[in-house]
Amino acid sequence: MAKIIVITSGKGGVGKTTTSAAISTGLAKRGYKTVVIDFDVGLRNLDLIMGCERRVVYDFVNVIKEEANLNQALIKDKRVDNLYILPASQTRDKDALDIEGVQRVIDDLAKDFAYIICDSPAGIEKGAMMAMYFADEAIVVTNPEVSSVRDSDRVLGILASKTKRAEENQDPVKESLLLTRYSPERVEKGEMLSVEDVKDILAIPLLGVIPESESVLQASNSGQPVILDEESDAGKAYEDAVGRLLGDEVPHRFLEVEKKGFFGRLFRG
Amino acid sequence: MVLKSKNKIQVERAFEFKGRMLTLTVLNVIENDLAAIDQQLGEKIAQAPEFFKNSPIVIDANVFESIDLKRVANIIRDHQLVPVGIIGGNPKQELLAADIGLGVFPKIRAVSSDKSDRKTKNNKEPETGSLNSVTGKQQTVENTQEQLVPVVEITKSPTMLIKQPVRSGQQIYARGGDLVVMSSVGAGAEVLADGHIHIYGSLRGRALAGVQGDTQARIFCNNLDAELLSIAGQYKISDDIPQDAKNGLVQIYLDNEQMKIQGL
């Protein structure tokens, strides 16, 4: 039975697609057959971040419209076994998504995959609704600032009322918080909400905290999911988050300002 | 109209009662002149015969104790309207209404009857009979609700219990009773109750207690960071809430129409 996880946030630019790429790559690396679907029809980005934009022939909308079959549209990742990408269409808009079509594609994928990761577009309109509708779990990506937290709160309300699980009175969608672009230095200066502030407002379990890191931008630009950069703090933090997603107890890192000792100062500059 | 029988499959439950908010047309008598009412009603209906055809009509018997209800009802029927009940009548009229097959809508509360009276006076040209379409929260609609719902709502549980956080964009209304929220009310969320509101987490959104006018209603919360507080229509916005009142267990109540915020 495939597990369907939506990566959502409400607000744009907080790191949903980066997270979708990292989490799906992390799951595949651990041996789970994983597919990541780009629901951002019209503003397709996931293929860029996954570095497969030149290999897109058919897309999600083609499959929904039955213009292509799934195997034609799925792109196999070249770096990690077990990882597939279902790209969005760049030339269509969200109206091309319909609930029966999405259901059919997800049902088909569920026969074959252990994890289906749905990369939601920003907003709470049709694309975002479609991405979350069939979810078993939701990872709510939030930046430590008030507007992002407010939007996440809104999305959590929608997850609790507008998803298939909610409508059919099943167990609720399991929600977890992923705090991205976290900077302990700025929290210390009072310029940013702390992990505790955000946890207090949203009142859901913390899946991980991804520190603000240059390696995220580099990774995006080079089409390499940041989790594959095993040296970077962000890559390590995503690796930890994947562990927690699978039920491991992993202590949180990168929450405190790094105290650089003498050697640290010498070598890390 | 208000009764709905849906379940044909289950024989042991052939119907259910439902309270519904409906728009009803009220015939508000301004002059006790039945001939004039008859004539003007005809003129009014001639303007939009399809709109009025078979419309249910409530007779407002508020103003004239002596009005001949039976004849008013017949005049209404003659114009192909359907008189369904009276509102605001005295006990004698209510008995008569039952005799001639009309329902009785319970008396309107002081506040809303006041409003509708004012509305009638302000909006009406001096004519003898007027058809006054009443919508939304005004008299007849509330009365429909009150008449039918108590069986379900008040005997079952007057208190609404919410266990999950109330998230931004959500609105929760405990009609006819108190509201208990076991978690927080987020910024951009709104909770309303006819009675008290108890919030065991933080209140960051809007809380409106006593929305039907109960000045005794109170709001209780743990950590007050509300966008808006209101009791029986009196309100305070975030900027008006003193900083020192914000921490810990707090109650908000009305004291001589003044909103008080007090630690507990």
Interface residues (C-beta under 8 A of the other chain):
Chain A: R150 D151 D153 R154 L156 G157 I158 A160 S161 D200 I201 A203
Chain B: Q164 P165 V166 R167 S168 G169 Q170 S183 S184 G186 A187 G188 A189 G201 S202 R204
